[in-house]
Structure formats: C-alpha cells, structure tokens
Amino acid sequence: MVETLFEDMFTVTQKDPDGKKFDRVNRIEARSEQFDMYMLLDVNTEIYPMRVKEKFMMVLASTLNLDGTPDTDYFIQGNKKSLADKFEYVMHGKLYRISEEGSGKHVKAERAFVS
C-alpha cells in the first residue's frame, strides 16, 4: 500500500489574487482544515475548474504505484491501477525545493517548485 507524505482538505479562498496571467490556468489561494496551511497553487482550470469556497483534498505521495514501488521516469498507458485513479485531478512531478519558516505546529511553507 502506498504511504502518503501529506494529506489535508483545503478550501479555495481566492482565485488569481494578482490578476489572471494565463489563459487556461488559475492561481488559487487555499487554506487547509487540519494543519491550517496556506497554499498558492496553479491549476489547469480548463480541465478542472475551481470556485472560491470549493473544497478539495491535497495528497502528496512519493509514488503513484499502489504497492509503494518507485515510479518510472515515463508513463505507460494500461490497465494497471494507481493512486491517481482515486482522484479527479492529478499533478505528477518532482518536488525540487520547499522553504519553511517556524517550527513544530507553526511551520510555514514559503514556496515549493514541482516539475
């Protein structure tokens, strides 16, 4: 079974706080319920529209494979079930950097870059 690194329910608090910059992407601000985290996230709203006050589950995992084995560097179309099958919208990539402020319960993630 795949182990998740982070899981929380978020509520969209604002869309495009600095104005719309891309045709098919909205930058959303969201706040989590369990950890009270603030997040800025770019979402392809052409395929997954989001509205203010809408709730969504954010899950971070090291692999999409249900057995926990590492992902390959390429996608193979097939009938193999994965963690992605449990969600409507999935972003897949590598987390390169995350900055944190504070300690313990009051850690503030400044920025993360995923590719």
Secondary structure, DSSP 8 states (H G I E B T S, - for coil): ---EEEEEEEEEEEE-TT---SSSEEEEEEEESSS--EEEEEEETTTS---TT-EEEEEEES-SBTT-----SS---SS--BGGGG-S------EEEEEEES-GGG-EEEEEEE-
